[in-house]
């Protein structure tokens, strides 16, 4: 590991096969905690290459426990996190809006590492029991239109790395990998990334795949459509910069989409929005991201119609019903 670290510190890069092998060895516990910590953090101090990112992704997918749910044609909505913006759980809320609109969702998520409340923290707060059982996941899709894939259940080889990530408490290249390693291998995917450089890397790798994809980065730093300004969109159809006006939605202030300081506060915001008590700004941001996901899933549909479908799912309560059907069939959650 010493030679590898010296090579990286000197801004030399690893090829795809060697990157794959290193990550497999990390997962197998072949290195000390200090060596792993150094390896993780060095990639926030120097640029990751396409070959390195692709090799790390290959290793994660090779080591994962796959979930075969192709018949549901589900989409994943997943951001890298690590943007440091502390918004409410926009992609998780958007996932239920998409499910409520009739598009199946296979949401890949985890506990927050560099944020207070990740999607897994949130669902766990509501008493949702994570499952790696394929029959249970299919039942969730049948009844709620959405299943939740808690990353540690499907990436057991990463158990040696998880405690180190928690101790570091900062974004690492695992944030970059998260959306790429959904164990259900979805053919449709909406991805948010925390900087433009990573957006370009993702765009290059996804263009080599058979996915219908949309990669998003807000130009003021968010890993999703924030409506605080313009955003970059990379898809099968090319690249463009869009504004809130292009979606028929208002521009909002960053303070209007901030999240809670605790998991409990985040959960309260989440339920307010699902129950139809969100602010105009909160609703607009959720609708923007859900609408973009619906448009990614059905690229023959106009963006205007996709946004309208997302709006209808949220305001009609269909998104809330999808949430209740997934999380707890016997209880209905409210803001109380």
C-alpha positions, 0 to 999 in steps of 0.5 A: 500500500505504501507504494500505491499511496506514494504513486497517488500522492505524486499524481500518478494514476492507476489503470482500470484492472489495478483499481479493481484489484485494489478495491477487492483487496480493501474489501478483503481486509488486506490493509490496515485502517490507517492505510485504508483511510489514507487511500480514501482521503487521497482521492479528495486531494487529487483528481480521480480518473475514468479508469480508476472510477470504472475499476472501483465500480467494477469491483463493487459490482463484482462483489455485490449481492445482485437483485434480479427485478428486471421485469419491473423496469425500475428506475433509481434516483440516487445522488452522490451526496457530499455536496455539503449543502444540507438540504432535506431528503430531496431524492428520497421524497422524489422517489416516492413521488415517482412511484406514486406517478406509476413508475417503479423505483428501485431506490439504492441508499445508505446511512449518511456519512458526510450528511446528517440524515441519509435515506436509510437513516430516514426510513429507519426512523419511520420503523422500516425494516431493511430487507435483502430478500428478493421476494420481499423486495418484489412484494414492495414493488407490487404493493408500493411501486418502490423497493429500497435497497439498503447498501450494506445488505447488498455490499457485504464486502464493504463491511471492513470499509464502512467503520472507517468512512464513518470515522472520517465523516467526509465524502470519499470516492465511495460517494462517487460510486454509490449511484453506480453500484445499485445491485439491481442493475437498473436500466433507467437512472437519475443521478445527481453529482457534487461537481462538474468534473464528476458529472463529465466522468459519469457521462462518459461511463454511462454513455458506454452503458445501455442505460437511459440516464440523466446526470444532474449537477446544479452549477452552484454546487448541489447534487440535484436540481435545487432550483436555486440557479441553473443546472447541468444535465447530461443524458443519452441525448447530450448535454445542456444547461437548464434553468428553473424557467425551463421546467416551468418552476420558480427559482428558490432561495437556498434557505428554503430547501435546507434540511433538519439538524437532526434525523428527527427534524429531517423526518418531520420536514419529509412528512410535512411535504408528503402530507401536502404541508410543504412550502411552495419552494420545497414542493417545487424542488421535489417536483423538479427532480421527480419530473426529471426522473419520470422524463428519464424513464419515458423519454418520449414524454415532454418535460412539461407532462413529466413535471405535471405528473410529478405534481399530481402524484405529490398533491393527490396523495399518491406519493404518500400512499406509496410511502405508507405502503412501503414503510408500514402497511398497518399505520399511516404516518402524519406530521403529528 
